[in-house]
Amino acid sequence: MVRELSRLADAEGLPCYLEASGEANRELYRHLGYEVVGTYALKYAHDEPAEPDWPDMVHYYAMVRPARAATK
């Protein structure tokens, strides 16, 4: 789905933006051409710690994939 969206964006000369949670997701999107443009820490109510089952989900990443020339 991400590859198809990227193809459609390229055809229109548009960049893509997404927010990824966790390092594994960040790396997946990097592999697909996205670049990290910002990193943000999640805040939990009353300064509670992160969910113990999801320790790497404490941060999320703003990511952009620049527009590329359309391929045929």
N, C-alpha and C positions, 0 to 999 in steps of 0.2 A: 504494500500500500504506500509506503514512504517513497519507494522508487518511482511509482506511478505519479504520485503528487509532484515529485521532483521533476519528472519529465514534463508534466503539464506546466509547471512554473517556468522551466527553461524555455518552453515554446513561447511563453509570454514575456520572457526576459525579466522574471520576477525572482527575488530572493525568497527563502523560506525561513520561518522562525518556529522554534519549539522550546518547550521546557522539559528537561529530563530529570528524573529523580534517581539518585544512586549512581555509583561509579560504573557499574556494568552497563547501564543504559547510556550513560555518557559516552562510553567507548563504542557502543553499537552505533550511535549516531555519528561519532567522529569517523568511523569506518565508511559511513554513507555520505561524507563530505561536509558535515556540520562542524562549526568551530564554536568553542565556548567564548561567549562575550560577557558573561557575568556569572558569579557563583553566589548563592544566597543560602543562609542557614534557616531552617524551619524553626518557628517558635511554637512551643507548646503552651497550653494554658497553664498559668501559675508556675512557670519555669519548670515544668515536669521534664524528666529526661526523655530521650527518644524511646520509641517502642523497642523493647529488648529483642524482639524477633526480626527487626529491620534496622540494624545498627548503621548500615551505610546509606539509609534514606534520610539522614539528617540534613543533607544538602541537596539543593536542586540547581540545575545549570540552565541558564538562558543560552540558547544555541542558534546560530544563523548559518544557513547554507547560501552562499552568494549565487546569484543567477549565473548560469553557464550558457554557452552557445548551444542551441538545440542540435541534437544528433538525429540522423535519419535512420 
